[in-house]
Every structure is written in C-alpha cells, then in structure tokens.
C-alpha cells in the first residue's frame, strides 16, 4: 500500500464511504504481509518513497509466486532483482502486466511510468559492466528519474569519457560502474560537482579478486564526493542516485517561483 492509497483510504473513511471495520481491514496489510518464510514489507513505500525490492536468488518459484500474488492489487511498481527467465515467467503468470528487463535482470510488477525527474547519469567503464549498470539505470527509472547512459567509456581510452564532460557536469547524481582497476569514479569525481556513486564490479582478471581490487581503489579515491557501494550492487547505486535526484528536484522547486515551475510529473 503506497502513500496515495493511504490518503485515498483516509478520504473514504472521512466521507463515510467505508466504515471503521472496513478501514481496519484494509490496514491489516500494513506494515507487512506474513507469507510464511517471506515477510513482505508493505510499509516501505510510506517510509522511503519506494516499495520493497524482492531479491530473487535463493528463493523458490513457490515463494516468488506467493509474493507476486500478494501484490497483485498494488498500484505501485515492485521490483524483482537478479531475476532470470524462469523467475520472470513465474511473475508474469501472476502479474500479466509485469515487464522483464533481461540486461538489468529486473522484473517490474508494473510497466515503467514515464520518468519525470532529470539528472541521473549511469556510466560504465566497459561493455562487460553493462549488466550492473543497467540494474542501476532501470532502478532509477522506476523511481521516476530520467537516466542518461554512457557505456564503454573507461580510462583505457579516457578521451571517450571526456567528450561527454558537459553531460556529466549537468548531472545531479552519477553512478560510475567499473571493474578491473576501478579508476573510473575518481576520474569522474574530479570533473563534476554532483555526488558520484561508485560501483565496483567482479569483471577482471585474477588479480582483480572478483571485484575486491576495484572496491579498494574506489574506497581509496582521492576525489571528494565519491561514495562506494558493494561489489556488483547496481540496485543500491541506482536507488541512491534516484533519491539524490528526487531530493534535488524538490530543493530546486522550493527555490523556484511558482509561476516559473514546470509540470510536477
């Protein structure tokens, strides 16, 4: 149940369209649904502005189906992360409108609404980093953000990255995804004034230690404004970038005279 649903429910109670027992029955879905092994958090969107994300690895298809059935009537998108073809098919059998994004390995329970919040840029060092970058990009898009993608612009050919300096400097939040030595976020951090969220990936040869080498590089970045998420955590980076962009828009609107504000989206 999202904030909009809670407000509509309160209006129905206030106008007498539903009685107290019906109101309480609706609220029984809060703050979580007890599905046995799964405790699905239905209150998260009220607290954080976005619904719970279902991490799929390790869950049985019966558990995935149970979760999908529990959100069948939800009016907000729920994401199933690290989903494969079988998981996507199971969700689609229950939620006919669900959409699978194979590169991002994400299933959205509802089609993506048209993004309205500008300013998120997702950058990958190489094409092998794209699955993690797409996970970040799709997550931010489901949060209502307009996402610019810059892929395969790593430091081995830094002129590729520098040709997009104007776009980078216009961003509100940047997700920088890199494996190997992981230097990309530091380069970007030295060019821009917005937060840079670094994502180390497990892409690389033996000494990259499945992502530990780029993780340590990013943690030791000399560029200010660079924060780091866990190895391959595109979801967390995309969510953080989405929060930054949304709050930045709210701040911009507070500073903009009402007559000059655009549509709220």
N, C-alpha and C positions, 0 to 999 in steps of 0.2 A: 504494500500500500504506500503510495507516494504522498508528498505534501498536498498536491492538488486533490487527491482522493480524500484525504483527511478533511480538508476545507469544505469540499462538497458534502461530505458526510455530516459535518457540523451544521451546515446550512439546512440540510434535510431535517435534522433534529430540531433546529431552531424554528423552522416553519411548520413543524408538525407533520411533515411528510412521512417520517418514521417515528416510532415511539422509542422509549428508553431501552427496552429489551432488544429491539432490532439494532439500535446503535451499539449496544454492548456486544451483540453477536458479531457485528462487523469488526469491532475492535479486538475480538478474540484472535484475529490473525496477527495482532501485534503482541509482543515485539518480535516473536519468531514462531516458525512452524516446526513442530516436533514430528519429524518424519522417521523416527527410529534412530538409525545410525546417523542421519543427517539432521542438523538443527539449522534450518534456513532462516537467515536474518531478514525479516520483512520490515524492520525499523531503520535499516541502514540509510535509505534514501532520505528519511526525515532528519537524521543526524548529519549526514555527509553530502547530501545532494545528489547521490547516485546509488543505484541499487547494488546489492551484493553481487560479486562476480564468482561464478562457480568454477573452481579449479578441477578439471576433469580427470587427469591421470590418477590412477588408484581407485577410482570409483567404478562400480559395476554399472552395466547398462540398466539394471533394475533401479539403481539409485538415481541415475541420470533421468530415467523416465519418471520416477516419483517426483523429482524436483521440477521437471517440466510440467507435470500435471498440476502441481501446487501453484504455479504462476500462470496458468492458462488464462485467467481473467485479469491479469495485471495490465495496467495501462502504460507502464514504463518498460524500457528495454532491460533485460537481464542478459549478461554476457556469460558464455561458457568458454573458458580459456583452455588453451592447449588441447583443443578438440581435434580428433581425427575423423575420417569418413564415417566410421561406424557410429560415433557419438553424434555427429551432425545428422545422420539419418534417423537416429532414435529421437532426437529433439524435434526434427521436422515431422515425424509421425504424430507427435503430440501437439506441436505448435506449427500449424501449416504455414504460417507467415514467417517462420524463422529463416534467417539468412546465414549461409556459411561462407566465411572468408578464408579459403584454404591457405593462402600465403601467411596470413596472420594467425592461423589455427584458432580462430574465434568463431563462435556461433552467436548471433544476436537473436534473442527471442522475438524481436520485432524488427521490421525494416528500419534502417537508419533514417532519422529525420534530417531535413536539410540543415546542415551546420550554419550557425549564425555568429559565432564568436571568432574573430580573426586572431592571428598572431602566433600559432603553433607551427614550428618547423621541425621536421624529423630528418636527420642526416645520417647516412650510413657510410662507413669507410669503404666497404666493398660490397659486391653483389651477394656474397655469402652471408653477409649480415642482414640481408633484407627481411628474412622471416621475423627476426626480433624487432627490426624497425617497423615492419608492418603491424606487429602486435601493438606497438606504441601508437602508431598512427590511427589505426581503427579504434582503439580505446578512446583516444582524444576526440575523434569524430563522433563517437556515440555520446560523448559528453557535451556535444553541441559545438565543437570547435572546427574552424576551417583550418585544414592542415596542408602545408606545403611540404613536398617530399624532394629531397636531394640525395640521390643514391649513387654510390661508387665514386665518391669524391675524397678518397683518403689521402694521407700525407705522402704516399709514394709518388703522387702527381699533384702536389698542393696547388698548382695553377688552376686545376679544375674547381677546387673549393673557392679560391679567391675570386673567381669570375662571378660568384654569387654573393659577394660581400654585401651588396645593397640589400638583398633579401634578408640575409642573416641579421643585419643591423636594424631592420624594420620589425623583427620578431619580438613577441612578448615572452616566449619561452622556447628553448631549443632542446631537443633530445638528440644527443650525439652517440651513435652506436658504432662500436669498433671492437675488433678482436686483435690478433697479432700483438703488436706492442702497445696499442691503445692510446696513441698520441693525439688523435683527432680532437677530443674535447678540449684539450689545452690550447690547441691552435685556435679553435673557435672562441674559447673563453678570452683570448687576447684580442679579439676583434669586435666583441659586442658588449653591450651594457645590460642585457637581459640575463636571467638565470639560465645556466646550461646544465642539463641533467645528463650525466654520462652513464652509458650502459656498456659494460664490458661483455663481450660475447665469448663463447667457447670455441670460436673459429681460430685456427692457427696450428702451427707445427708443434712438435713435442715440448719445447721449452716454454710455450705459452701456457702449459699446465692447465689446459681446458678452461682458460679464462682467468686464472689467477694472475698471470703476468700483466694483462691489460687492467685488471682490477687494481693492482698495486700501483701501476703507472697513474691511473686516474685518481686514486686516493692521494698520491703524492704530487698532484698537479700544482704548478706554481702560478697558475692563472686563478684570480679571485672570481668568485661567483659560480664555480663548478661544484656541483654535488654529485654523488655517485650512488647508484642503486646496485642491487645484487647482480651476479652473472646471469645474462640472458633475460633479465627482468624487464622486458619491453612493456608489459602491462603496468607495472608500478611507475615506470618513467612516463608513459603516456597519461596516466591518471594524474600524476603530479603536474605535468605540463598543462593539462586541461584545467586543473584547479587554479594555476597561476594566471592563465589567460582569462578565465572567467572572473576572477577577482580583479584583475587589471581592468577589464571592461567595466566592472561595477564602479571602480575608482574613477575611471575616465568619465563615466556618465554623471557621477556626483560633481565633477568639476566643469561639466559642460552645461551651458544654459539650456533650459528645456526646449526653447524654440529651435536650437541647433542640433538636437539629438535625433539620431536616425531611428528606424524601427527597432523594437526591443528583441525581435526574433523569437 
